[in-house]
C-alpha cells in the first residue's frame, strides 16, 4: 500500500462508499407474515428455517413448492414463543435462538464501521504524503538527498585519472575548510563549478570526493527531479533546495545532468512560459540574485554543455568549467590500479599493458573491465585473475559477449575468415598504420568477425595520411573477398558505409581535397531544444556538389585499388591467415606475426583450467568411477 499514489487512494475510498451504498440499497426487505400464515406455510413444508430473535422470527421460506426462497419476518407476543417452538418442532423446521440486534449494533454496522474505514484510509494517505516518493501535498518541496558531514567516505584518493580536475577542485575544498584564507585578501571563491565530460568519466565521483574531503553536508539531486507536469513546481523546489542549503552552510549542492533543466530558453515549444524555463529562471536567481549564498557552492555535471543557456554559464553563476575528459594511458593505468585492489590477480599482471590496449575507455568502462575479468575467473573456478580473463573481458566490454550459439555455415565462416584477414594484412603492410592487436571470427554483437587495431599512444589529431590509411584498412575486407572468391558479399556493407562517411568528412569538413582546397562545405542546421544537429545546409553550388561527389569517389576508388594490389602481392600470406582463422577462430598479435613470417604456430590456448586430479582410491576397496570435477573440461560450460 506504500507505493499507491494519492489519486489511487481517493479512488479506493470512493469505491468503498459505492460498495456500501449498493450493499444497503440492494438488500431485499423481508416479507412480513402473520403467525397464522407462518403456521400454514410450515404445515406445507415451505418454511426452510427459523431464527428467534426475542419478539421476531426471521428466516427463509417459499411461497409455493419449487419457488425461489425469500426472506420473511414474523412478529409475536412474549407469551407465544413456546407455541411457535412447538409448531416448529412438529413441522421439522430448523429452529435457532439468537439475541436480537440492538439499535447500538445497527448503528455500529451502518455508521461507525464505514467511518473507521474512511479514517484508516485517510491515515494511510497522510502517511504517504509525509513520506518519500510522490508527495501529493508537498510538490514544491525539494527532493534533494542530504548526506550529512562525515557520512561520505569517498576522497580524492579514490579518484584517479583526472589529476587536472582534482587540482581545480582542491581550491573548493580548501575554501570550505578555511574560508578566511581567501577572504582576507578580498578574493571570492567561485559560486559554481560545472563538470563537463563524456559519460562515465567520474563527474559524480569527483563531486562526492569534494564533499568527503571538505567534510560538509552534501545535497544531491538530478536535474529531472525539478520538473513536473504542474507549472511552478520546479521553481518552488529550487527555492526550497537553496533554503535548506543556507541553513546547513557551508555545504555543497550537486545537480547531476543539469542539461535536463538548464537548456537554452526561447528554443522550444511554449515560448517563455513553460515549466522548464520557469525552473531555470529561478535557478539563475538563486545562483546570483539579490540574496547572498555565501557558503553554498553549487556543483553541476553534464555531458551536453552545448545546449546549456548562456546565462547559466556566465561568471558569477558557474565561474569555472572543469573538463573531465577520457583518461590517457597514464590515467587508465591509475584507474585500473584503484579498481584492481578489490580483486586477486596473478603476480605477473602488468596494468600498463592492459591500459595500452584500452584507448578510449572511460573510468566506468575500466571498472566494468576489472569486474568482468573477475567474474570470468570465478566462472572458471580460478583462484586469481589472469591475462586471458582480462583480454576476454576487454572484448566483452567493447563489443559484447560472444555468440557461439549462432549457427554459421562453413562457407560463411570461410568468407568471414578471409574478410578479417584482408583487414589485418592491409593494416599491417601499410606504413604508418597502427598494429593489429587481435583477429577473431567469433560473432560478437552484430558483427560476424572483428579485427582490433589499437594505437600505441593516445591521439588527439589525425593527419591526411592516417585517415587515408583508415580508408585502406576499411576496404581490405572487401578486397580479400574479391581476390579469393571472385565476388563479394554484404559483409562489407558496414565497412563501405564507414569509409564513405570518412571520405565525405575528409572532403567537406577537414579540407583534405587538393582539388577543392581548404574549405568546409555545408553548415550545421538543427534545433537547439532537440540538442543535436539534424542536417547540414548546402552553401555551395550544384557544380561544387558534383566535384565533391567526384572527390569522394576518387578517394574510395584509390583505397579499393590499393587494397587489391597489396593483397594480390601478399596472396600467400592471405591464405595462411585465412586458413588459420578457420581452424583457430581467434589470433592474437604474436600468432598473426608468426603467420606473416611463415613460422609454426604454437598449440592452441585453452580458456579452461586444468582438470582436477582425482582423489586417491582406497587400497582395499575397488576404485569407483570418477565424476568430472567442476574444473575439468568435461564439466566446464562452453563460453
DACORCOR-V154149 format. One record per backbone hydrogen bond with DSSP energy under -0.5 kcal/mol. NH is the residue of the N-H (numbers start at 1). CO is the residue of the C=O. E is the energy in kcal/mol with one decimal. If there is no record, write none. Layout:
# DACORCOR-V154149
nh/co/e
NH/CO/E
NH/CO/E
This chain:
# DACORCOR-V154149
nh/co/e
4/1/-1.1
9/5/-1.8
10/6/-2.1
11/7/-1.8
12/8/-2.2
13/9/-2.3
14/10/-2.2
15/11/-2.3
16/12/-2.1
17/13/-1.9
18/14/-2.1
19/15/-2.7
20/16/-2.4
21/17/-2.5
22/18/-2.7
23/19/-2.4
24/20/-2.1
25/21/-2.3
26/22/-2.8
31/71/-2.5
33/31/-0.6
33/73/-2.7
38/34/-2.5
39/35/-2.3
40/36/-2.6
41/37/-2.7
42/38/-1.9
43/39/-2.3
44/40/-1.7
45/42/-1.2
46/41/-2.8
47/41/-0.6
48/46/-0.7
48/60/-2.2
49/60/-1.3
50/94/-2.3
51/58/-2.6
52/50/-0.5
52/96/-3.7
53/51/-0.6
53/56/-3.0
57/74/-3.1
58/51/-2.2
59/72/-1.3
61/70/-2.2
62/46/-1.9
67/64/-2.2
70/61/-2.6
72/59/-2.0
73/31/-2.5
74/57/-2.8
75/33/-0.6
76/55/-1.4
80/77/-1.3
81/78/-0.8
84/80/-2.1
85/81/-2.0
86/82/-2.1
87/83/-2.4
88/84/-2.3
89/85/-1.9
90/86/-2.6
91/87/-2.2
92/89/-0.8
93/88/-2.8
94/48/-0.6
94/92/-0.5
96/50/-2.0
98/52/-3.2
98/96/-0.5
106/102/-2.1
107/103/-2.4
108/104/-2.3
109/105/-2.4
110/106/-2.7
111/107/-2.4
112/107/-1.6
113/108/-2.2
115/111/-1.9
116/112/-2.6
117/113/-2.2
118/114/-2.6
119/115/-2.5
120/116/-2.5
121/117/-2.3
122/118/-2.3
123/119/-2.4
124/120/-2.1
125/121/-2.3
126/122/-2.6
127/123/-2.3
128/124/-1.9
129/125/-2.3
130/126/-2.3
131/127/-1.4
135/133/-0.9
136/134/-0.9
138/135/-0.6
141/138/-1.5
145/220/-3.1
146/144/-0.6
147/145/-0.6
147/218/-2.5
148/146/-0.6
151/148/-1.9
153/151/-0.6
158/155/-1.6
159/156/-1.1
166/162/-2.1
167/163/-2.2
168/164/-1.8
169/165/-2.0
170/166/-1.6
171/167/-0.6
173/169/-1.5
174/170/-2.4
175/171/-2.1
176/172/-2.2
177/173/-1.9
178/174/-2.6
181/178/-1.0
182/179/-1.2
183/179/-1.9
184/180/-1.7
185/182/-0.8
186/183/-1.4
187/182/-1.4
193/298/-2.4
194/320/-2.8
195/193/-0.6
195/300/-3.4
196/194/-0.6
196/322/-2.9
197/302/-1.4
201/198/-1.2
206/202/-2.0
207/203/-1.8
208/204/-2.1
209/205/-2.1
210/206/-2.1
211/207/-1.8
212/208/-2.4
213/209/-2.6
214/210/-2.6
215/211/-1.6
216/211/-1.1
217/250/-0.6
218/147/-2.4
219/252/-3.2
220/145/-2.5
220/218/-0.6
221/254/-2.3
223/256/-2.8
225/222/-1.4
226/223/-1.1
227/223/-0.5
233/230/-1.4
236/232/-1.7
237/233/-2.2
238/234/-2.0
239/235/-2.1
240/236/-2.3
241/237/-2.4
242/238/-2.1
243/239/-2.0
244/240/-2.3
245/241/-2.1
246/242/-2.3
247/243/-1.3
248/244/-1.0
249/246/-0.6
250/295/-0.7
251/295/-2.2
252/217/-2.0
253/297/-2.6
254/219/-3.6
254/252/-0.5
255/253/-0.5
255/299/-2.3
256/221/-2.4
256/254/-0.6
257/301/-0.6
258/301/-1.9
260/257/-1.7
261/258/-1.7
262/258/-2.2
264/307/-1.9
267/264/-0.5
271/268/-0.9
273/270/-1.4
278/274/-1.7
279/275/-2.1
280/276/-2.4
281/277/-2.7
282/278/-2.1
283/279/-2.0
284/280/-2.5
285/281/-2.0
286/282/-2.4
287/283/-2.0
288/284/-1.9
289/291/-0.6
296/293/-2.3
297/251/-1.9
297/295/-0.6
298/191/-2.3
298/296/-0.5
299/253/-3.4
299/297/-0.5
300/193/-2.4
301/255/-1.9
302/195/-2.1
307/304/-1.2
308/305/-1.0
309/262/-2.4
312/309/-1.3
313/309/-0.8
313/310/-0.6
314/310/-0.7
317/314/-1.7
318/312/-0.7
318/314/-1.0
319/192/-0.8
319/317/-1.1
320/192/-1.5
322/194/-2.4
322/320/-0.5
323/321/-0.6
324/196/-4.1
324/322/-0.5
325/323/-0.7
332/328/-3.0
333/329/-1.8
334/330/-2.0
335/331/-2.4
336/332/-2.6
337/333/-2.0
338/334/-1.8
339/335/-2.1
340/336/-2.5
341/337/-0.7
341/338/-0.5
342/339/-1.3
343/340/-1.3
345/343/-0.6
346/385/-2.4
349/346/-1.3
351/349/-0.7
354/350/-1.4
355/351/-2.7
356/352/-2.2
357/353/-1.2
358/355/-1.3
361/358/-1.5
364/200/-2.2
366/362/-2.3
367/363/-2.2
368/364/-2.1
369/365/-2.3
370/366/-2.2
371/367/-2.0
372/368/-2.8
373/369/-2.3
374/370/-2.0
375/371/-2.2
376/372/-2.4
377/373/-2.2
378/374/-2.2
379/375/-2.3
380/376/-1.3
381/378/-1.4
382/377/-2.6
385/344/-2.4
390/386/-1.7
391/387/-2.6
392/388/-2.2
393/389/-2.5
394/390/-2.2
395/391/-2.1
396/392/-2.2
397/393/-2.5
398/394/-2.3
399/395/-2.6
400/396/-1.8
403/443/-2.7
406/403/-1.4
408/406/-0.6
413/409/-2.4
414/410/-2.1
415/411/-2.4
416/412/-2.7
417/413/-2.1
418/414/-2.3
419/415/-2.3
420/416/-2.6
421/417/-2.1
422/418/-2.2
423/419/-1.7
424/420/-2.3
425/421/-2.6
426/422/-2.1
427/423/-2.0
428/424/-2.2
429/425/-2.7
430/426/-0.9
431/429/-0.6
433/430/-1.5
437/452/-3.4
438/452/-1.2
439/587/-2.8
440/450/-2.5
441/585/-2.7
443/441/-0.6
444/447/-1.8
445/401/-0.8
447/444/-2.2
450/440/-2.5
452/438/-3.1
453/451/-0.6
454/435/-1.1
454/452/-0.5
467/463/-2.1
468/464/-2.3
469/465/-2.4
470/466/-1.5
471/467/-1.7
472/468/-2.1
473/469/-2.5
474/470/-2.5
475/471/-1.8
476/472/-0.7
476/473/-0.9
477/473/-0.5
479/475/-2.1
480/476/-2.1
481/477/-1.7
482/478/-2.2
483/479/-2.1
484/480/-2.3
485/481/-2.4
486/481/-0.6
486/482/-1.1
487/481/-0.8
492/489/-0.9
493/490/-1.8
496/492/-2.5
497/493/-2.2
498/494/-2.4
499/495/-2.5
500/496/-2.6
501/497/-2.2
502/498/-2.3
503/499/-2.6
504/500/-2.3
505/501/-2.1
506/502/-2.2
507/503/-1.7
508/504/-3.1
509/505/-1.9
510/505/-3.1
512/506/-3.0
514/512/-0.6
517/513/-2.5
519/517/-2.2
521/508/-2.5
523/537/-2.1
525/535/-3.0
527/532/-0.5
529/267/-0.5
530/527/-1.0
531/527/-0.7
531/528/-1.2
532/527/-0.9
534/525/-1.0
534/532/-0.5
535/525/-2.6
537/523/-3.0
539/537/-0.5
545/541/-2.0
546/542/-2.0
547/543/-1.8
548/544/-2.4
549/545/-2.2
550/546/-2.0
551/547/-2.4
552/548/-2.4
553/549/-2.3
554/550/-2.3
555/551/-2.3
556/552/-2.0
557/553/-2.8
558/554/-2.6
559/555/-2.0
560/556/-2.5
561/557/-2.6
562/558/-2.2
563/559/-2.0
564/560/-1.9
565/561/-2.3
566/562/-2.4
567/563/-2.6
568/564/-2.1
569/565/-1.6
570/566/-1.7
571/568/-1.0
574/570/-2.4
575/571/-2.1
576/572/-1.9
577/573/-2.6
578/574/-2.5
579/575/-2.5
580/576/-2.2
581/577/-2.1
582/578/-1.8
583/579/-1.8
584/580/-3.2
585/581/-2.3
587/439/-3.2
589/437/-0.9
592/588/-2.2
593/589/-2.1
594/590/-2.1
595/591/-1.9
596/592/-1.8
597/593/-1.9
598/595/-1.1
599/594/-3.2
632/629/-1.5
636/632/-1.2
